[in-house]
Amino acid sequence: MLLLSRLVAYATGFATLMRGVERAPLAAAQLLLRPGSRRRIRLRSGVTFVVRGPMDLWIVKETCLDGAYDEVARGEDVLTILDVGAGIGDYAVHAARRWPAATIFAFEPFPESFGFLEENVRLNGAANVRVFETAVTAAEGPATLHRGRTAAEHGTLRTAAHAGGEPVAATTLARIFEDNQIEHCDLLKMDVEGAEFEILLEAGAPLLARIRALCVEVHEGPGRSRETLAAHLRSHGFDVRLRPSPVHAHLALLDGTRGAPRA
């Protein structure tokens, strides 16, 4: 079943790229044939991104054309967004365009990705995006960057638990709220390659109560279950929906919303 699901997802995804990206066949061919090459792509909506490979192009498709993170926040009263694991800035730029009155705080620790994040925010004139070259972790202290197969799959974990890797600057959700004088977060988007478990499971009830909605890419692994994370968030007042990935069995998107409006 997963194989069939993958074939359908890739077929529909390529069709979406052809419809949504200007000169999409040329862009895709260059990125496939010249690994590591940079290319500027322009969506038919007018948004422009500099990408560094097929994975970045696919992520832009999922974020901006599929609206992967758009399910949990649809109103016009979205004023504060945290983009944790901002990558090349695909969601930060998308959110800035969708909610021009909002402030988006975008956090990305990997230096190469952070450079693309800054460039893409600048290219699109997204003046309401504030960027931070830092990881977000569960506790104060240093963190290490562990590398995946591609730059888009790099993640961070606390140094105390995982030796090796590259040291990166780190902060916590609580510190972000305090340092930026954030009373309420209307939307928390998180894609941190597995660190979402320690961040959210160890977040206290008062902090979680200040988050109105969240959308998290869940990366399951040993000791990491999407159902455990969903149950934890439900116990803190979120209505939770899980959307399994059609391509990877260990991935899912978790949407969490609160029924009551923001105080």
One Martini backbone bead per residue (centre of mass of N, CA, C, O) as a GRO file, in nm:
protein
  263
    1MET     BB    1   0.056   0.063  -0.020
    2LEU     BB    2   0.297   0.259  -0.002
    3LEU     BB    3   0.381   0.242  -0.297
    4LEU     BB    4   0.121   0.357  -0.414
    5SER     BB    5   0.126   0.620  -0.254
    6ARG     BB    6   0.390   0.722  -0.375
    7LEU     BB    7   0.312   0.730  -0.673
    8VAL     BB    8   0.081   0.931  -0.636
    9ALA     BB    9   0.240   1.159  -0.497
   10TYR     BB   10   0.448   1.206  -0.725
   11ALA     BB   11   0.255   1.259  -0.956
   12THR     BB   12   0.099   1.498  -0.826
   13GLY     BB   13   0.351   1.667  -0.758
   14PHE     BB   14   0.453   1.715  -1.048
   15ALA     BB   15   0.194   1.851  -1.145
   16THR     BB   16   0.211   2.088  -0.947
   17LEU     BB   17   0.480   2.199  -1.048
   18MET     BB   18   0.394   2.256  -1.342
   19ARG     BB   19   0.168   2.465  -1.251
   20GLY     BB   20   0.337   2.648  -1.014
   21VAL     BB   21   0.603   2.665  -1.200
   22GLU     BB   22   0.814   2.835  -1.372
   23ARG     BB   23   0.983   2.648  -1.575
   24ALA     BB   24   0.995   2.356  -1.442
   25PRO     BB   25   1.157   2.156  -1.624
   26LEU     BB   26   1.424   2.317  -1.615
   27ALA     BB   27   1.465   2.324  -1.312
   28ALA     BB   28   1.460   2.018  -1.258
   29ALA     BB   29   1.691   1.938  -1.448
   30GLN     BB   30   1.916   2.105  -1.320
   31LEU     BB   31   1.895   1.984  -1.029
   32LEU     BB   32   1.946   1.684  -1.119
   33LEU     BB   33   2.217   1.726  -1.305
   34ARG     BB   34   2.319   1.954  -1.073
   35PRO     BB   35   2.446   1.897  -0.799
   36GLY     BB   36   2.438   2.186  -0.589
   37SER     BB   37   2.281   2.380  -0.739
   38ARG     BB   38   2.167   2.696  -0.818
   39ARG     BB   39   1.820   2.823  -0.818
   40ARG     BB   40   1.579   3.029  -0.953
   41ILE     BB   41   1.241   3.039  -0.855
   42ARG     BB   42   0.899   3.082  -0.988
   43LEU     BB   43   0.596   3.140  -0.899
   44ARG     BB   44   0.278   3.211  -1.017
   45SER     BB   45   0.231   3.404  -0.759
   46GLY     BB   46   0.546   3.554  -0.739
   47VAL     BB   47   0.725   3.379  -0.586
   48THR     BB   48   1.072   3.360  -0.471
   49PHE     BB   49   1.342   3.112  -0.502
   50VAL     BB   50   1.630   2.979  -0.363
   51VAL     BB   51   1.780   2.675  -0.464
   52ARG     BB   52   1.984   2.345  -0.415
   53GLY     BB   53   1.754   2.129  -0.498
   54PRO     BB   54   1.506   1.896  -0.516
   55MET     BB   55   1.421   1.913  -0.217
   56ASP     BB   56   1.356   2.215  -0.212
   57LEU     BB   57   1.144   2.209  -0.433
   58TRP     BB   58   0.952   2.014  -0.282
   59ILE     BB   59   0.909   2.189  -0.031
   60VAL     BB   60   0.781   2.427  -0.175
   61LYS     BB   61   0.545   2.268  -0.277
   62GLU     BB   62   0.428   2.181  -0.002
   63THR     BB   63   0.399   2.469   0.122
   64CYS     BB   64   0.288   2.662  -0.128
   65LEU     BB   65   0.096   2.454  -0.300
   66ASP     BB   66  -0.028   2.253  -0.075
   67GLY     BB   67  -0.046   2.362   0.225
   68ALA     BB   68   0.068   2.189   0.476
   69TYR     BB   69   0.031   2.442   0.711
   70ASP     BB   70  -0.287   2.556   0.661
   71GLU     BB   71  -0.507   2.409   0.849
   72VAL     BB   72  -0.486   2.568   1.147
   73ALA     BB   73  -0.484   2.864   0.990
   74ARG     BB   74  -0.748   3.092   0.852
   75GLY     BB   75  -0.749   3.355   0.966
   76GLU     BB   76  -0.683   3.714   1.021
   77ASP     BB   77  -0.572   3.685   1.346
   78VAL     BB   78  -0.268   3.651   1.264
   79LEU     BB   79   0.033   3.776   1.447
   80THR     BB   80   0.197   3.509   1.556
   81ILE     BB   81   0.493   3.335   1.436
   82LEU     BB   82   0.656   3.016   1.459
   83ASP     BB   83   0.960   2.908   1.287
   84VAL     BB   84   1.075   2.584   1.340
   85GLY     BB   85   1.268   2.507   1.101
   86ALA     BB   86   1.304   2.707   0.827
   87GLY     BB   87   1.531   2.678   0.643
   88ILE     BB   88   1.484   2.858   0.335
   89GLY     BB   89   1.184   3.007   0.389
   90ASP     BB   90   0.911   2.898   0.283
   91TYR     BB   91   0.713   2.959   0.520
   92ALA     BB   92   0.782   3.248   0.594
   93VAL     BB   93   0.701   3.366   0.318
   94HIS     BB   94   0.418   3.251   0.302
   95ALA     BB   95   0.313   3.387   0.567
   96ALA     BB   96   0.381   3.683   0.496
   97ARG     BB   97   0.178   3.688   0.256
   98ARG     BB   98  -0.082   3.592   0.408
   99TRP     BB   99   0.026   3.774   0.680
  100PRO     BB  100   0.118   4.101   0.679
  101ALA     BB  101   0.054   4.163   1.002
  102ALA     BB  102   0.256   3.967   1.082
  103THR     BB  103   0.494   3.797   1.290
  104ILE     BB  104   0.794   3.625   1.195
  105PHE     BB  105   0.976   3.366   1.360
  106ALA     BB  106   1.292   3.244   1.239
  107PHE     BB  107   1.453   2.916   1.283
  108GLU     BB  108   1.809   2.843   1.190
  109PRO     BB  109   2.117   2.659   1.235
  110PHE     BB  110   2.206   2.609   0.947
  111PRO     BB  111   2.410   2.798   0.766
  112GLU     BB  112   2.316   2.741   0.476
  113SER     BB  113   2.012   2.772   0.524
  114PHE     BB  114   2.025   3.056   0.645
  115GLY     BB  115   2.122   3.196   0.387
  116PHE     BB  116   1.862   3.129   0.228
  117LEU     BB  117   1.665   3.260   0.416
  118GLU     BB  118   1.767   3.549   0.386
  119GLU     BB  119   1.742   3.565   0.077
  120ASN     BB  120   1.432   3.499   0.052
  121VAL     BB  121   1.330   3.729   0.223
  122ARG     BB  122   1.455   3.953   0.048
  123LEU     BB  123   1.336   3.883  -0.234
  124ASN     BB  124   1.023   3.917  -0.101
  125GLY     BB  125   0.993   4.151   0.107
  126ALA     BB  126   0.986   4.021   0.417
  127ALA     BB  127   0.962   4.240   0.676
  128ASN     BB  128   0.795   4.035   0.889
  129VAL     BB  129   1.073   3.882   0.913
  130ARG     BB  130   1.256   3.709   1.168
  131VAL     BB  131   1.592   3.606   1.203
  132PHE     BB  132   1.756   3.296   1.337
  133GLU     BB  133   2.076   3.146   1.419
  134THR     BB  134   1.902   2.887   1.565
  135ALA     BB  135   1.818   2.662   1.789
  136VAL     BB  136   1.557   2.448   1.920
  137THR     BB  137   1.511   2.344   2.255
  138ALA     BB  138   1.435   2.213   2.576
  139ALA     BB  139   1.713   2.338   2.686
  140GLU     BB  140   1.952   2.487   2.815
  141GLY     BB  141   2.221   2.499   2.596
  142PRO     BB  142   2.394   2.314   2.406
  143ALA     BB  143   2.421   2.205   2.061
  144THR     BB  144   2.379   1.968   1.793
  145LEU     BB  145   2.455   1.885   1.463
  146HIS     BB  146   2.284   1.660   1.254
  147ARG     BB  147   2.334   1.481   0.962
  148GLY     BB  148   2.190   1.423   0.670
  149ARG     BB  149   2.158   1.357   0.340
  150THR     BB  150   2.044   1.645   0.358
  151ALA     BB  151   2.000   1.967   0.448
  152ALA     BB  152   1.685   1.921   0.508
  153GLU     BB  153   1.775   1.680   0.741
  154HIS     BB  154   1.873   1.847   0.953
  155GLY     BB  155   1.951   1.843   1.311
  156THR     BB  156   1.878   1.891   1.668
  157LEU     BB  157   2.055   1.824   1.976
  158ARG     BB  158   2.153   1.770   2.275
  159THR     BB  159   2.468   1.727   2.386
  160ALA     BB  160   2.423   1.544   2.637
  161ALA     BB  161   2.283   1.310   2.444
  162HIS     BB  162   2.476   1.398   2.178
  163ALA     BB  163   2.752   1.325   2.048
  164GLY     BB  164   2.885   1.524   1.840
  165GLY     BB  165   2.910   1.718   1.586
  166GLU     BB  166   2.781   2.048   1.562
  167PRO     BB  167   2.794   2.338   1.705
  168VAL     BB  168   2.512   2.534   1.825
  169ALA     BB  169   2.293   2.756   1.864
  170ALA     BB  170   2.058   2.798   2.147
  171THR     BB  171   1.710   2.763   2.237
  172THR     BB  172   1.386   2.831   2.368
  173LEU     BB  173   1.062   2.879   2.387
  174ALA     BB  174   1.062   3.045   2.645
  175ARG     BB  175   1.282   3.246   2.548
  176ILE     BB  176   1.132   3.354   2.304
  177PHE     BB  177   0.899   3.479   2.456
  178GLU     BB  178   1.069   3.663   2.638
  179ASP     BB  179   1.263   3.816   2.433
  180ASN     BB  180   0.986   3.898   2.241
  181GLN     BB  181   0.725   3.955   2.396
  182ILE     BB  182   0.530   3.695   2.399
  183GLU     BB  183   0.207   3.605   2.475
  184HIS     BB  184   0.111   3.486   2.189
  185CYS     BB  185   0.073   3.202   1.974
  186ASP     BB  186  -0.093   3.138   1.678
  187LEU     BB  187   0.166   2.982   1.534
  188LEU     BB  188   0.330   2.661   1.529
  189LYS     BB  189   0.606   2.573   1.338
  190MET     BB  190   0.752   2.233   1.297
  191ASP     BB  191   1.096   2.124   1.175
  192VAL     BB  192   1.332   1.897   1.365
  193GLU     BB  193   1.408   1.592   1.320
  194GLY     BB  194   1.282   1.489   1.632
  195ALA     BB  195   1.297   1.732   1.852
  196GLU     BB  196   0.988   1.765   1.912
  197PHE     BB  197   0.966   1.583   2.156
  198GLU     BB  198   1.141   1.731   2.369
  199ILE     BB  199   1.011   2.008   2.341
  200LEU     BB  200   0.700   1.926   2.399
  201LEU     BB  201   0.721   1.723   2.643
  202GLU     BB  202   0.890   1.959   2.821
  203ALA     BB  203   0.669   2.148   2.813
  204GLY     BB  204   0.485   2.349   2.983
  205ALA     BB  205   0.166   2.438   3.043
  206PRO     BB  206   0.193   2.752   3.029
  207LEU     BB  207   0.320   2.751   2.746
  208LEU     BB  208   0.107   2.587   2.582
  209ALA     BB  209  -0.129   2.794   2.652
  210ARG     BB  210   0.012   3.018   2.441
  211ILE     BB  211  -0.085   2.819   2.216
  212ARG     BB  212  -0.317   2.803   1.957
  213ALA     BB  213  -0.137   2.668   1.721
  214LEU     BB  214  -0.019   2.363   1.546
  215CYS     BB  215   0.253   2.241   1.321
  216VAL     BB  216   0.396   1.910   1.295
  217GLU     BB  217   0.673   1.732   1.210
  218VAL     BB  218   0.683   1.387   1.248
  219HIS     BB  219   0.963   1.182   1.379
  220GLU     BB  220   1.001   0.869   1.396
  221GLY     BB  221   1.137   0.640   1.652
  222PRO     BB  222   1.305   0.542   1.899
  223GLY     BB  223   1.075   0.636   2.141
  224ARG     BB  224   0.893   0.767   1.891
  225SER     BB  225   0.552   0.867   1.903
  226ARG     BB  226   0.278   1.013   1.772
  227GLU     BB  227   0.076   0.930   1.999
  228THR     BB  228   0.228   1.051   2.236
  229LEU     BB  229   0.220   1.343   2.137
  230ALA     BB  230  -0.085   1.367   2.103
  231ALA     BB  231  -0.163   1.304   2.399
  232HIS     BB  232  -0.012   1.538   2.527
  233LEU     BB  233  -0.168   1.766   2.380
  234ARG     BB  234  -0.449   1.685   2.472
  235SER     BB  235  -0.382   1.726   2.783
  236HIS     BB  236  -0.342   2.056   2.685
  237GLY     BB  237  -0.612   2.128   2.487
  238PHE     BB  238  -0.582   1.982   2.215
  239ASP     BB  239  -0.679   1.941   1.894
  240VAL     BB  240  -0.601   1.638   1.717
  241ARG     BB  241  -0.428   1.574   1.401
  242LEU     BB  242  -0.331   1.311   1.183
  243ARG     BB  243  -0.096   1.308   0.890
  244PRO     BB  244   0.012   1.088   0.698
  245SER     BB  245   0.252   0.998   0.501
  246PRO     BB  246   0.262   0.890   0.159
  247VAL     BB  247   0.592   0.811   0.170
  248HIS     BB  248   0.656   0.800   0.494
  249ALA     BB  249   0.607   0.604   0.775
  250HIS     BB  250   0.766   0.808   0.994
  251LEU     BB  251   0.566   1.030   0.893
  252ALA     BB  252   0.393   1.334   1.015
  253LEU     BB  253   0.121   1.545   1.063
  254LEU     BB  254   0.050   1.781   1.328
  255ASP     BB  255  -0.257   1.904   1.441
  256GLY     BB  256  -0.317   2.192   1.661
  257THR     BB  257  -0.609   2.299   1.846
  258ARG     BB  258  -0.824   2.549   1.976
  259GLY     BB  259  -1.153   2.620   2.046
  260ALA     BB  260  -1.075   2.866   2.182
  261PRO     BB  261  -1.017   3.175   2.185
  262ARG     BB  262  -0.818   3.419   2.227
  263ALA     BB  263  -0.749   3.625   2.511
   0.00000   0.00000   0.00000
